[in-house]
Amino acid sequence: MKSLENKSIPYKIYLTEEELPRAWYNVRADMKNKPAPLLDAETMQPITAEKLGTVFCEELVRQELDDTTAYFEIPEEIRNFYKMYRPAPLIRAYCLEEKLNTPAKIYYKFEGNNTSGSHKLNSAIAQAYYAKQQGLKGVTTETGAGQWGTALAMACSFFGLDCQVYMVKCSYEQKPFRREVMRTYGANVTPSPSETTSVGRKILEQFPGTSGSLGCAISEAVEAATSQEGYRYVLGSVLNQVLLHQTVIGLETQAALKKYNIKPDMIIGCAGGGSNLGGLIAPFAGEILRGEANYQLIAVEPKSCPSLTRGVYRYDYCDTGAICPLQKMYTLGNGFIPAASHSGGLRYHGMSGVVSQLYEDGLLEARSVEQTSVFAAAEEFARCEGILPAPESSHAIRVAMDEAIRCRETGEEKTIVFGLTGTGYFDMMSYGKFNDGVMGDYIPTDEELQAGFASIPQFPGNEI
């Protein structure tokens, strides 16, 4: 192909094992406006480390609450595990560029080269490591599309920990093979909401026949953890500790770009709870905050669950059962139950506090896209680049392609970097619905959003 001839940049840019980051980067240390503190659901005061320690591992609590330490050293045991699939490649999308006939240069950071099929393993192995160091028996968690549950099942298997996963019901039914991978690695998988917890029974009574949500599954997983001795809850997105671990993505991307003196104009990531997006953009946001560089950072979310583009910036419960701490974030309301879309990993009612603060401060843009346009972009990408992307990742692909097409129309030669967070080989039922022409686009009405906003707790300074 013409675009592959005499190329000055390799198709794949690899770092060496020695170039694997030795520390995670905490962007909060450079943020002038720090994310607001988590609030205790009982007292409505900033939550204490002691109270958080009843739910999370001790070291993870320390990481969660620290907004001044810029770098946290990655333990050697975690770095050695990383070396099984990291550093991950930064790939130049030469074939996609030619297909789009664009002067733009497109790069993607590929996180799907491990059995979990996604970036989620970066934090799962860290959280399992700290649980093992604390002497725990096991952990509980939620999962949407199943990528986080799969990653945690793998990590727990590696360290000999019990793993209990509450999987959003619609994904449990849509993605049976993802469920079986978790079980293969020893995890116990329960469709959520379920009859196994009191909060699950309450949600089923309030929303009969519901397809579930990440907020529901979080509530069940937290209850399961706090009702069993020797267990703690671990989360795959949203929290500061998770975004911290995921900065290995952005740090590697930053190092690979510098290796070939590539200066990106825009960096794009899909946004559900904020883990991959925050991990990808954090080092670049740090450069902006320190006045060292300037980039266009773009979050892409589904129109069916538009927390940034149509949500409100308020304190809200992180879960539907309202048993978790409150976080100040862009939210649709903890009572908002998203439509059963095929991007299960993005069906969360809120957004990471870090991502929300960056968005509030104008360092980050947000866009929302329809489901069918996302799958159209996914298939075009797969045909050009040879990788079948996860539906979640394809939100970033959609906007990256839109920007490349805009460059074709304007003649601008921008450099675009996006995060390809994982593969879609367990999402073939979803691809099948798209190929059969039976996939639709659901966009919540203003009235439906208002109903979700009504679930946000009202207290002085937090009124809608």
ZAKE-527586 format. One record per residue: residue in one letter; x, y, z of N, C-alpha, C in turn. Coordinates in steps of 0.1 Angstrom, whole numbers, plus 2048, in hexadecimal, padded with zeros to 3 digits. Atoms other than C-alpha are relative to their C-alpha. Layout:
N
aXYZXYZXYZ;...
This chain:
464
m8087F480080080080080980C800;k7F87F480280C8237F780580680E;s7FC7F97F380B83081B80A7F8808;l7F68087F982181482780E8017FA;e7F37FF80783D81D80F80880B806;n7F67F67FB85C83081C7FB80780C;k8057FA7F484B83683D80C80380A;s7F57FC7F78628488567FD7FC80F;i8048057F384E83C8757FC7F17FF;p80480F80184C81687C7F17FE801;y80E8037FF82A8068797FC7FF80F;k8028027F182D7FC89E80C806807;i7F57FA7F88428108B78007F880E;y7FF8087F484D7F98D380B80780A;l7F67FC7F685F8038F48067F3804;t7FA80C7FA8777EB9047FB7FD80E;e8048037F28717DA92580780A80A;e7FA7F67F888A7F29347F980D800;e8077F380187580F9287F27FF806;l80D8027FA85680193A80080A80D;p8007F77F484B81C9548037FA80D;r7FD8057F28588179777F780680A;a8097F97F783E82E9877F38047F9;w80C7FA80581A8379827FF80F803;y8017F17FF81285C97D7F3804806;n80C7FB7F97F986D9947FE80F7FB;v8027F38057EC88B9807FA80A80A;r8067F77F67DA89999E80B809807;a7F57F97FA7FC8A49AB80280D7F8;d7FD7F48087FE8BD98E7F38087FE;m80D7F98027D98C798E7FE80C80A;k8027F57F77D38EA99C7F37FF807;n80D8037FA7AF8E19A27FF7F1803;k80180E7FD7AF8C09B47F27FB7FF;p80D8067FF7928A89B07FB80180E;a8067FE7F377A8AD9CD8017F2807;p7FE80D7F977E8939E97F37F8800;l80B8097FE7688759EC7F880380D;l8077FE7F474C879A057FA7F3806;d80680B7F8741860A207F18017FE;a80F80180371D855A167F880280D;e8077FF7F4713856A3B80180E806;t7FD7F37FA723877A4780080C7F6;m7FE7F680A72688AA2680C809802;q7F37F97FE749894A3180A7F87F8;p7F580880876A88BA1F8037F3807;i7FE80E7FA76F866A2480E7FE805;t7F38037FA78B85AA3A8067F47FA;a7F980C8057A6841A317FB7F3807;e80580B7F879982BA4D7F37FA7FB;k80D80480577682AA3F8017F97F2;l7FE80680E782823A1B8077F3802;g7F980D7FE798807A297F77F5803;t80980B7FD7797F3A327FB7FB7F2;v80480480E7727F1A0C80B7FC7F7;f7F58028097937F49FA80D7FC808;c7F38047FA7B67E7A0080880C805;e7FA7F57FA7CC7FCA168098097F7;e7F87F88097E68069FC7F88077F5;l8087F980A7CB80E9E37F980C806;v8067F57F97BB8259FC80A80C800;r7F67F67FF7DC837A008028077F2;q8007FB80D7DE83B9DA7F48087FC;e80D7F98037BA8469D880080E805;l8017F37F97BE8639F080C8097FE;d7F37F88017E18709E77FF8087F3;d8017F780C7DE88E9D080C8097FF;t7F37F880180289C9D580C7F87FB;t7F580880481987F9CD7FF7FE7F1;a80180180F8218819A78027F27FB;y7FD80D80582F85E9A38007F580B;f80080C7F782883C9B48087F57F9;e7F780B8068438229AE7F77F37FE;i80780C80383580399D8087F4806;p7F880B7FA83F7E49B28067F77F6;e7F980880A8577CD9A17F87F47FC;e80880B80483F7B09A27F58047F6;i80A7FC80A8257C498F8078037F3;r7F97FE80C83F7D09768047F37F9;n7FD80D8068497AC9707F47FA7F9;f80C8058068257A39697FD8087F3;y8027F780C8227C19528087FB7F4;k7F780480B83F7B493E7FB7F47F7;m80680B80882A7969327F88067F4;y8087FB80B8167AE91C80380F7FD;r7FC7F28028267D191F80F8007FE;p8077F48058337E89127F77FC7F4;a80A80280A8157E98FB8048097F4;p7FB7F980C81B7F58D77F780D7FD;l8077F48068128188C98017FD7F1;i80180480E8068118A67FC80B7F7;r8047F680A8068288887F57FA7F6;a80B8058087E58238758018047F2;y7FD7FD80E7F48268527F47FC7F7;c80B8058097D88118427F3808802;l80C7F87FD7BC82485380280E7FA;e7FE7F38067CC8458487FE8007F1;e80280180E7CD83A8247F17FE7FC;k80E8028027A982D8267F880D801;l8077F47FE79E84F83380580B7F7;n7FA7F68097B486281A80280D807;t7FF7F47F77BE87983680F804801;p7F27FC7FE7DE88E83B8037FE80F;a7FD8027F17DA8868618097F4802;k7F880B7FB7F286F8727F97FA80C;i8088077F57DF8558888087F6807;y7FA80A7F87EE8418A47F77FB80A;y8088057F67DE82A8BC8087F780A;k7F98087F67EA81B8DD7F77F4802;f80880D7FF7DF7F68DD8027F980D;e8008067F27D67E88FF7FA7F1800;g80780D8007C67C78F38097F47FE;n7F780B8027E57B18F18027F880D;n80080A7F57DD79C9107F37F9801;t80C8098007C47819187F3807804;s80C7F97FC7AC7999297FB8097F5;g8047F980C7AB7AC9087FF80F802;s8017F17FE7AE7CF91780A80580A;h7F77F87F77C07E992C7FD7FC80E;k8048027F27AE7DD94B80A7F8809;l7F68087F87CA7C595580A808807;n7F67F87FA7E17E295D7FD80480E;s8047FD7F27CD7EA97C7FC7F4808;a80480C7F97BF7C898480C7F9807;i7F48077FA7E27B998A80580880C;a7FB7F87F57EB7D79A07F77FE80C;q80A8017F57CB7D49B58017F2806;a7FE80E7FB7CF7AE9B880D7FF808;y7F38007F97F37B39C37FF80680E;y8017F97F37EA7CB9DF7F67F8809;a8088087F87CE7B49EA8077F4806;k7F880B7FC7E67979EC80A80480B;q7F67FB7F68007AC9FF7F980380D;q8087FE7F47E47B4A187FC7F4807;g80480D7FA7DD78FA1E7F27FD7FF;l80E8028027BA790A117FD7F27F9;k80480D8067A6771A067FC8027F2;g8057FD80D7967819E87FB80E7FE;v8067F280378679F9D77F37FE7F8;t80C8008087657A89C880080C7F6;t8017F580A75D7BE9AA7F47FF7F7;e80A80080A7457C898F8078007F2;t7FA7FF80E74A7C69697F48037F7;g80B7FD8097367D494C8027F67F4;a7FE80880C7427C692A8087F3804;g7FA80C7FB7577AD93E8108017FF;q7F27FF80177A7BA93680780180E;w7FA7FF7F27817C595A7FE7F3808;g80280D7F97727A596880A7F67FC;t7F680A80678879095180E804805;a7F37FC7FC7A77A495A8027FD80F;l7FF8037F27A07A197F8017F1803;a80080F7FE79977C97D80E7FB7FD;m7F38048037BB77896C80A80480B;a7F77FB7F67CD78D9867FE7F880D;c8038077F47BC77B9A38057F17FF;s7FB80E8027C575999480F800802;f7F17FF7FF7EA76599280480080F;f7FC7FE7F27EA76E9B77F97F6809;g8078097F77D37529C47F5806808;l80B7FA7F97B67689CE7F37FC7FB;d80E8028057917619CD7FB80D7F9;c8057F580877F7779B47F17FE7FD;q80E80080175A77F9B57FC80C7F7;v8037F680A74C7929977F18027FE;y80E7FD80372A7A39938008077F2;m7FF7FB80E7257A796E7F28067FC;v80C7FA80470B7BF9607F87F67F7;k80880B8066EE7A99557FF8007F1;c80180080E6EB7B593180D7FB7FA;s7F38058057107AE92C8027F1803;y7FF80E7FC70E78D93E7F97F77F5;e80880780A6F47839248068027F2;q7FB7FD80E70479490580E7FA7FE;k7F280480272878890C8037F4808;p7FE80C7F872776491980E7FB7FF;f7F380580174A75D90D80A807809;r7F87F87F77597799217FD7FB80E;r8048067F374676B93F8087F3802;e7F980D7FE75674993980F801801;v7F27FD7FD77975793780280380E;m7FE7FD7F177476595A7FF7F3808;r80180C7F976874396680C7F77FE;t7F480880378573295580C804809;y7F67FC7F779C74796A7FC7FF80F;g8048037F378973D9897F680A807;a8097F67FA77175A98F7F27FB801;n80E8027FF74E75799B7F880C7FA;v8077F580773776B9847F1800802;t80E7FE7FD71577898E7FA80B7F7;p8067F68076FD78B9777FA80A80A;s8047F57F76F47AD9877F68097F9;p8038037F26DC7B79957FB7F2803;s80380E7FD6D87969A77F87FF80D;e8078037F36C57869C480A7FC80B;t7F68057F66E677E9D680480B80A;t7FD7F57F76E97A09E77F3808803;s80C7F97FD6D07B69F97FE80C7F7;v8017F58096D87D49E37FB7FB7F2;g80580680D6D37BE9C47F17FE800;r80E8037FF6B17B39D07F880D800;k8067F38006A87D89D77FF8067F2;i8007FA80E6B27E39B47F67F87F7;l80980880869E7C69A47F2804804;e80D7FC7FC6807D09B87FC80E7FB;q8037F28056837F59AE8008007F0;f80080080F68C7ED9897FE7F27FB;p80280E80467C7CC9808047FE7F1;g7FC80480E68B7BB96180C8097FB;t7F57F78056A87D496080C7F87FB;s7F58068066C67CC94B80D803808;g7F57FE7F76DD7D996680880C7FB;s7F77F68046F87F396680D7FE809;l7F48017F771B7F89747FE80580E;g8037FB7F370D80C9907F97F5809;c80680B7F96F77EE99A80B7F6805;a7F680B7FD7147D599880A80580A;i7F67FB7F672B7EC9AD7F97FE80E;s8078027F37117EC9C98007F2805;e80080E7FC70F7C79C980E7FB804;a7F28047FE7357C29C880580680E;v7FC7FA7F373A7DA9E57F97F980C;e8068077F67207C99FA8067F2803;a7F980D7FF7307A79F380D801807;a7F37FE7FA7527B49FD7FF80380F;t8017FC7F17477C4A1E7F97F6808;s80780A7F87337A6A288077F3802;q7F880C7FF74F78DA2580E803806;e7F47FD7F976D78CA3C80C7FC7F6;g7F480380878F78EA2A7FE8047F1;y8037FC80E78079EA0A8008107FF;r8017F28037837C19FB7FA8017F2;y8057FC80D7737D29DD80A8067F8;v7F77F98097877DC9BF7F88057F4;l8087F980B77B7F39A38098017F3;g7F880080D7857F397E80180D7F9;s7FF7F38067808189777FC80A80A;v8067F57F877583A98580A80580A;l7F97FB7F478B83B9A480E8057FC;n7F37FA8037AC84E9A680B7F57FF;q7F680B8007C082E9AE8007F87F3;v80180880C7B481D98E8068097F4;l7FA7F880A7BD83B97880F801802;l7F18007FD7DF83C9898067F47F9;h7FA80C8057E681897F8008007F0;q80180080F7DA81E95B80980A7F9;t7F77F78067F383A95680C7FA7F9;v7F580880880B81F94A7FD8027F1;i8037FF80E7F882392980580E7FB;g7FB7F38057FE84992680F802801;l7F27FE7FF8218479328087F97F5;e7FA80780B82A82D9187FE8077F3;t8037F880C8188418FD80980C7FF;q7F87F480082B86090780E7FD7FD;a7F380480284C84E9078027FB7F1;a7FF80580D84583D8E580080C7F6;l8017F480983C85F8D580D808801;k7F47F87FE85B8708E380C7F87F9;k7F58088068718538D68018047F1;y7FF7FC80E86885E8B27FD80F7FE;n8027F18018638838BA7F38037F9;i80D7FE80583E8818B27F880980A;k8077F77F782989E8C07F17FF7FC;p80E8018038048958C27F880D801;d8097F57FF7E98AF8BC7F47FD809;m80C8047F87CC89C8CB8027F2805;i7FF80D7F97C987E8E37F27FD803;i80E8047FF7A886B8E37FE7F3807;g80380D7F97998518FA7F17FE802;c80E8027FD7788419007FE80280F;a8037FC7F276784A9217F47F9805;g80C8067F975183593880180580E;g7FD7FB7F375E83895B80D809801;g7F47F780177F84895080E7F9802;s7F38077FD79A82D95680A8017F5;n7F780080B7A982993480380F7FB;l7FE7F28047A384E92A80980780A;g7F87F97F77B285B94A80F7FB800;g7F28058017D08439478078047F4;l7FA7FC80D7D684D92380480F800;i7FE7F18017D387392780880680C;a7FB7FA7F47E187894A80E8067FE;p7F37FA80280687D94080080C7F7;f8017F58097FC8949247F980C807;a8067F67F87E58A793B80A80680A;g7F67FB7F78028AA95380980A7F9;e7F87F78088168BB9377F980D7FF;i8087F38027FA8D493180080780D;l8017F97F37F68DB95680D807805;r7F27FB7FD81C8E195A80480B7F6;g7FC7F680A81C8F893C80A7FC7F6;e7F58058088338E19287FB7FE7F1;a80580480D81C8D990A7F1803800;n80F7FE8017F98DC8FD7FB7F67F6;y80680A8087E38C18EF7F0801801;q80F8018007BE8BC8E67FC7F2805;l80480D7FA7B18A18FD7F17FE7FF;i80E8028047908918F37FB7F3807;a80780B7FA77987A9077F47FC7F7;v80B8058087608658F37F77F7807;e8098087F87418579037F47FC7F7;p80C8038087218468F67F580A802;k80C7F87FF70285B8EF7F67FA80A;s8098077F76EF84190380380280F;c7FC7FE7F270284992380A80C801;p7F87F480270F86D91F80380880D;s7FE7F97F371C87694280880D7FF;l7F87F38027358919367F880A7F8;t8067F78097218A091A7F2804804;r80D7FC7FC6FF8A092A7FD7FF80F;g8018027F270689994F80280D808;v7FE7F57F77098B196D80C7FD809;y7F48027F87288B79827FC80280F;r8058007F271C8AE9A58067F4808;y7FD80B7F87248979C27F57F57FE;d80980B8027138759BB8057F3806;y7FB80D7FD7148529C78067F97F4;c7F980780B72C83C9B37F87F47FC;d80780C8037128209B47F1802801;t80E7FE8006ED81B9AE7FA7FD80E;g8068037F36E780D9D180380A80B;a7FC7F57F76F682C9E18067FC80D;i7F88057F470D8199F980F8047FF;c7F27FC80172E8269EB80280E803;p7FD7F27FE73F8479F27FA8097F5;l8057F680A7338669DF80D8067F9;q7F57FA80774A8749C47FB80C7F8;k8047F58097488969B38057FD7F2;m7FD80580D74688D98F7F58057F6;y80A7FF80A73389296F7F77F4800;t80880B7FE71587C9747F28027FA;l80E8008056F38729667F67FC80B;g8088047F46E78689898027F1802;n7FE80E7FD6ED84899B7F47F77FD;g80B8088036CA83D9937FD7FF7F1;f80180280F6CF84096D8047F27FC;i7FD80D8056CE81E95D8018017F1;p7FE7FF80E6DE82093A7F97F57F8;a80580A8096CF80F91C80A7F47FE;a7F880B8016DC7EC9168088007F3;s7F87FF80C6F67F78FC80B7F57FF;h7F780B8027117E18EE80F804804;s7F47FC7FB72D7F58FE7FF80080F;g8038027F27287E792180A807809;g7F67FA7F77487F692F7FF80F801;l8027F27FF73C8199297F2804806;r80D7FE7FA71A81593A80180480F;y7FF7FC7F272282895A7FB80E801;h8077F47FF70E84596780980C803;g7F77F57FC72C85A97280D8007F9;m7F27FF80675086396980A80280B;s7F57FE7F677186297C80180E805;g7FE7F37FA77787F99380B8087F9;v7F57FA8077988869827FC8057F2;v8057FC80E78988695F7F680B801;s80A7F57FE76C89B96B80680D803;q7FA7F47FC7828B597A8088067F4;l7F97FB80C7988B795A7F68067F6;y80A7FB8097788BB9467FA80D805;e8067F47FB76A8D595D80A80C7FF;d7F67F580178B8E995B8048037F1;g7FE7FD80E78A8E893580D7FA7F9;l7F48068057A98D29307FC7F47F7;l80480C8077948B69207F28047F9;e80D7FF8077788B69067F97F3801;a80880C80075C89D9047F68007F4;r80980280B74888F8E77F87F3802;s80880C7FF72C8768E57FC7FB7F2;v80380680D72585E8C87F67F5801;e80A80A80070A8468BD8067F27FE;q7FB80D80070E8218C08027FA7F2;t7FE80680D70981889B80C8077F9;s7F47FA80672383289080D7FB806;v7F48067F973B8238A98037F37FA;f7FD80D80673780089A8048017F2;a7FC7FD80E73A80E87780F803800;a7F17FC7FF75C81D8818087F4804;a7F980C7FB7667FC8938037F77F4;e7FE80980C7607E887380A8057F6;e7F77FA80977280085D80F7FF805;f7F28017FA7908018758057F17FF;a7FC80F8007907DA8778057FC7F2;r7FD80380E7917D885180D8067FB;c7F47F98037AE7F084F80C7FB808;e7F58027F77C37E886D8017F2805;g7FE80E7FC7BC7C38737FD7FD80E;i8038027F27B17C78977F1802802;l80E7FE7FD78D7C18A27FF80780D;p8007F97F37877DC8BC7F47FE809;a80B8017F77727DB8DB7F680C7FD;p80A7F58027517F08D880480C808;e7FC7F57F875E8068F480B8087F9;s7F47F980777F80E8E27FC8077F4;s8047FB80D76C8148C27FA80E801;h8047F37FF75E8348D080B80A7FD;a7F47F88037818438CF8047FF7F1;i7FD80280E7868348AC7F780A7F8;r80A7F88077668468A180580F7FF;v7FC7F27FF7728688AC80E8037F9;a7F37FF8067968628A07FE8017F1;m80380080F78885A87D7F980D7FC;d8077F380377187987E80A80B7FF;e7F67F580078F88F8868097FE7F4;a7F780280C7A487F86A7F88047F4;i8087FB80B78788585280080F7FF;r8007F18007868A985D80D8067FB;c7F37FC8057AB8AC8568007FF7F1;r80180180E7A489F8337F980C7F9;e8087F580578A8BA82E80780D801;t7FA7F37FE79F8D683C80F8017FB;g7F28018047C28CA83180A80180B;e7F88007F57CF8CB8548087F3802;e7F880C7FE7EB8B285C8027FE80F;k7FF8027F17E38AA8818047F2803;t7FC80D7FB7F188E8957F77FC80B;i80B8057F77D68798A68057F4807;v7FD80C7F87DC8608C27F37FC807;f80C8047F87C084B8D08037F3807;g7FF80D7F87BD82E8E97F87F57FB;l80880C8047B380C8DB8017F780D;t8008067F37AA7FE8FD7FF7F1800;g80280E8007A27DB8F37FA7FA7F3;t80580880B7967C08DB7F17FD801;g80F8038007727B78D17FD7F27FD;y80380E8047757928CC7F67F9808;f80B8067F875C78B8E87F38087FE;d80C7F78027447A58DA7F97FD7F2;m80680380E7397928BA7F1800800;m80E7FE8017157928C47FC80E7FD;s8037F28027167B88C48038037F1;y7FD7FE80E7287B88A27F57FA7F7;g80A80680770E7A08967F38087FE;k80C7F78006F17B789F80380C7F6;f7FD7F58097037D388C8007FB7F2;n80080580E7097BE86D7F37FC7FB;d80E8048046E57B286D7F780C7FF;g8087F48016D97D686E7F580180B;v80B7FF7F66C57D188E80580880D;m7FB7F87F56DB7E78A57FA80E7FF;g8067F38006CB8088AF80980A808;d7F97F57F86D68298BF7F680580A;y8087FA7F56C78328E080680C806;i7FC7F47FA6CA8558EC7F680480B;p80A7FC7F66BA85E90E7FA80E7FE;t8067F38016A187A90E80380880C;d7FD7F77F56A48989247F87FC80D;e8098057F468788A93A8077F4807;e7FA80B7FA69A86A93F80D804808;l7F47FB7F96BA87D9497FB80780D;q8057F97F46A58929617FD7F680B;a80380B7F669987297280D7FB806;g7F38057FA6BD86797780680B809;f7FB7F67F86C78899847F980180E;a8078007F46AC88699E8057F780B;s7FA8097F76BF86A9AE80D805807;i7F47FA7FA6DD8819B67FD80580D;p8037FB7F36DE8889DB80080F801;q8027F27FE6D38AB9E580580580D;f7FB7FA7F46E78BE9FF80680E7FC;p7FB7F38036F48E2A0280C8007F7;g7F57FF80970A8EA9E48007F57F5;n80080B80A7008CB9D17F27FF7F9;e80D8008066DE8D59C48018007F1;i80080080F6D58CF99F7FB80E7FB;
